[in-house]
Each structure stands twice: as C-alpha cells, then as structure tokens.
C-alpha cells in the first residue's frame, strides 16, 4: 500500500547550480535549493505549505500520483495528522461544529486542530480521530 502522505517530487538542475523542485500533485508548489540537500529540505517545507493551503482553503488533498519522479517527499508528521483529520471529516461529512459536539469541546478547538500552523497535542488529535472512528497508526522507516 502506498503511503498517503508521501508525494513525488521532480528535481531539475539549474544552470547556475542547485535544483528547482516541483510536485506533480501540487502544481502551485515550487521551490529551489543551492544543492541537493538544501533542495530536499526546502521541498519538505514547500509540500507542508501546499497541503496546509489546501486545508485552509477547504480544497481536496490529492492522493499521491504514481509519477516517475526523482524523489519522494514525506509530509511532516504533524501536518500529516492534521491532513488525516481534515480528510476524515470530509469523508464522514462532519463539519467543525459537529466534531466539536462529538468531542464535547468548543468549535474553536476543532478549528485549532485543523490549523496546520497551530501546535496541537498528539492526544488531542487521537481523541478527534477516535471520535470519527479512526485511530493513528505510526510507522517509522
């Protein structure tokens, strides 16, 4: 089974040195780095911001394509958890108010859980996903 939050990235060498990084699944996401290490590090940040933008804008988060890309970029864990909650809510057709009622919390707390730039405790994310019938499964590679 393909990882839901590992996306293909295409690296193109620049004439002056370094690499431009693009994502087939996120045409709006583009970054570059002075060397391969920097390009890959910035690619992770760029991917995280692209996913955060989709969450903020209420847009679908694409399933990673089977692109023959140079590299695969893994979404940072805290963003992957928020994206998982977001996708689970969309799939279940549960809005923020409904989830807040299910969890017996203020709707503002659910908004924070979905905010990619807000540091939400792992236990809170587990509780929210459990309320939706899901659980977190951790895999370290």
The 8 nearest C-alpha neighbors of each residue, nearest first, counted from 0:
[[1, 2, 3, 5, 63, 4, 65, 62],
 [2, 0, 3, 5, 63, 4, 65, 62],
 [1, 3, 4, 5, 0, 63, 6, 73],
 [4, 2, 5, 1, 62, 63, 6, 0],
 [3, 5, 2, 74, 73, 6, 79, 63],
 [6, 4, 73, 72, 2, 3, 71, 74],
 [5, 7, 63, 72, 71, 4, 73, 8],
 [8, 6, 71, 68, 70, 22, 72, 66],
 [9, 7, 22, 70, 68, 21, 71, 69],
 [8, 10, 68, 21, 69, 20, 22, 11],
 [11, 9, 20, 19, 18, 69, 8, 12],
 [10, 12, 19, 18, 13, 9, 20, 21],
 [13, 11, 18, 17, 19, 10, 14, 16],
 [14, 12, 16, 18, 15, 17, 11, 19],
 [15, 13, 16, 12, 17, 18, 11, 19],
 [14, 16, 13, 17, 12, 33, 18, 34],
 [17, 15, 13, 14, 33, 12, 18, 34],
 [16, 18, 33, 34, 32, 13, 12, 35],
 [17, 19, 12, 11, 13, 31, 32, 10],
 [18, 20, 31, 11, 10, 30, 12, 32],
 [21, 19, 10, 30, 31, 9, 29, 18],
 [22, 20, 29, 9, 8, 28, 23, 10],
 [21, 23, 8, 25, 24, 26, 7, 9],
 [24, 22, 25, 26, 21, 7, 8, 66],
 [25, 23, 22, 26, 61, 63, 64, 6],
 [26, 24, 22, 27, 28, 23, 49, 21],
 [27, 25, 28, 23, 22, 24, 21, 29],
 [26, 28, 25, 29, 49, 22, 21, 24],
 [29, 27, 25, 26, 49, 21, 45, 22],
 [30, 28, 21, 20, 27, 45, 31, 22],
 [29, 31, 20, 19, 42, 45, 41, 21],
 [32, 30, 19, 38, 18, 20, 33, 41],
 [31, 33, 38, 37, 17, 34, 18, 19],
 [32, 34, 17, 37, 16, 18, 38, 31],
 [35, 33, 17, 37, 32, 36, 38, 18],
 [34, 36, 38, 37, 39, 18, 17, 32],
 [37, 35, 39, 38, 34, 40, 32, 33],
 [36, 38, 32, 40, 34, 39, 35, 41],
 [39, 37, 32, 35, 41, 31, 36, 40],
 [38, 40, 42, 36, 41, 37, 35, 43],
 [41, 39, 37, 42, 43, 38, 36, 44],
 [40, 42, 44, 38, 43, 39, 45, 37],
 [41, 43, 39, 45, 40, 44, 38, 46],
 [42, 44, 46, 41, 40, 45, 72, 47],
 [45, 43, 41, 47, 42, 46, 48, 40],
 [44, 46, 42, 48, 43, 47, 41, 49],
 [45, 47, 49, 43, 48, 44, 42, 50],
 [48, 46, 44, 50, 45, 49, 51, 74],
 [47, 49, 51, 45, 46, 50, 52, 44],
 [50, 48, 46, 52, 51, 47, 28, 45],
 [49, 51, 53, 47, 52, 48, 46, 54],
 [52, 50, 48, 54, 49, 53, 115, 47],
 [53, 51, 55, 49, 50, 54, 56, 48],
 [52, 54, 58, 50, 56, 51, 55, 57],
 [53, 55, 51, 57, 52, 56, 58, 50],
 [56, 54, 52, 53, 57, 51, 114, 58],
 [55, 57, 53, 54, 58, 52, 51, 59],
 [58, 56, 54, 55, 53, 59, 52, 85],
 [59, 57, 53, 56, 54, 60, 55, 52],
 [58, 60, 61, 53, 57, 54, 86, 89],
 [61, 59, 53, 58, 62, 50, 54, 86],
 [62, 60, 59, 63, 24, 25, 64, 50],
 [61, 63, 64, 3, 60, 24, 4, 6],
 [64, 62, 6, 61, 3, 24, 5, 65],
 [65, 63, 66, 62, 24, 7, 6, 23],
 [64, 66, 67, 63, 7, 68, 6, 1],
 [67, 65, 64, 68, 7, 23, 63, 8],
 [66, 68, 65, 69, 7, 9, 70, 64],
 [69, 67, 9, 7, 66, 8, 70, 71],
 [68, 70, 9, 8, 10, 67, 71, 7],
 [71, 69, 8, 68, 7, 72, 9, 10],
 [72, 70, 7, 6, 8, 5, 73, 69],
 [71, 73, 6, 5, 43, 7, 74, 70],
 [74, 72, 5, 4, 75, 6, 71, 43],
 [73, 75, 4, 79, 47, 5, 76, 72],
 [76, 74, 78, 77, 79, 73, 47, 43],
 [75, 77, 79, 78, 80, 74, 73, 81],
 [78, 76, 80, 79, 75, 81, 115, 118],
 [77, 79, 81, 80, 76, 75, 115, 82],
 [80, 78, 76, 82, 77, 81, 74, 83],
 [81, 79, 83, 77, 78, 82, 76, 84],
 [80, 82, 78, 84, 83, 79, 113, 85],
 [81, 83, 85, 79, 80, 84, 86, 78],
 [84, 82, 80, 86, 81, 85, 79, 87],
 [83, 85, 87, 81, 82, 86, 88, 128],
 [84, 86, 82, 88, 83, 87, 81, 89],
 [87, 85, 89, 83, 88, 84, 82, 90],
 [88, 86, 90, 84, 89, 85, 83, 91],
 [87, 89, 93, 91, 85, 86, 90, 92],
 [90, 88, 92, 86, 87, 91, 85, 93],
 [89, 91, 87, 92, 88, 86, 93, 85],
 [90, 92, 88, 93, 89, 87, 131, 86],
 [93, 91, 89, 90, 88, 94, 87, 97],
 [94, 92, 88, 91, 97, 89, 98, 95],
 [93, 95, 97, 96, 98, 92, 88, 89],
 [96, 94, 98, 97, 109, 99, 106, 93],
 [95, 97, 99, 106, 98, 94, 100, 109],
 [96, 98, 100, 94, 99, 95, 93, 101],
 [99, 97, 101, 95, 100, 96, 102, 94],
 [98, 100, 104, 106, 96, 102, 97, 101],
 [99, 101, 103, 97, 98, 102, 96, 104],
 [102, 100, 98, 99, 103, 97, 130, 104],
 [101, 103, 99, 100, 104, 98, 130, 127],
 [104, 102, 100, 101, 99, 105, 98, 106],
 [105, 103, 99, 102, 100, 106, 108, 109],
 [104, 106, 107, 108, 99, 103, 109, 100],
 [107, 105, 99, 109, 108, 96, 95, 110],
 [106, 108, 110, 105, 109, 111, 104, 99],
 [109, 107, 111, 106, 110, 105, 112, 104],
 [108, 110, 112, 106, 111, 107, 95, 99],
 [109, 111, 107, 113, 108, 112, 114, 106],
 [112, 110, 114, 108, 109, 113, 117, 107],
 [113, 111, 109, 110, 114, 119, 108, 81],
 [112, 114, 110, 111, 81, 115, 109, 85],
 [113, 115, 111, 117, 116, 112, 110, 55],
 [116, 114, 51, 117, 78, 113, 81, 112],
 [115, 117, 114, 118, 51, 111, 78, 113],
 [118, 116, 114, 115, 119, 111, 112, 113],
 [117, 119, 116, 120, 115, 112, 77, 111],
 [120, 118, 112, 117, 121, 123, 124, 111],
 [121, 119, 123, 122, 118, 124, 112, 125],
 [120, 122, 124, 123, 125, 119, 77, 126],
 [123, 121, 125, 120, 124, 126, 119, 127],
 [122, 124, 126, 120, 121, 125, 127, 119],
 [123, 125, 127, 121, 126, 122, 128, 120],
 [126, 124, 122, 128, 123, 127, 129, 121],
 [125, 127, 129, 123, 124, 128, 122, 130],
 [128, 126, 124, 130, 129, 125, 123, 131],
 [127, 129, 133, 131, 125, 130, 126, 134],
 [128, 130, 132, 133, 126, 131, 127, 134],
 [129, 131, 127, 128, 132, 126, 101, 102],
 [132, 130, 128, 129, 133, 127, 87, 88],
 [133, 131, 129, 130, 128, 134, 127, 87],
 [134, 132, 129, 128, 131, 135, 130, 87],
 [133, 135, 129, 128, 136, 125, 132, 126],
 [134, 136, 137, 125, 133, 128, 80, 129],
 [135, 137, 134, 138, 133, 125, 139, 80],
 [138, 136, 135, 139, 76, 134, 140, 80],
 [137, 139, 140, 136, 135, 2, 76, 4],
 [138, 140, 137, 136, 76, 73, 2, 75],
 [139, 138, 137, 73, 2, 5, 76, 136]]
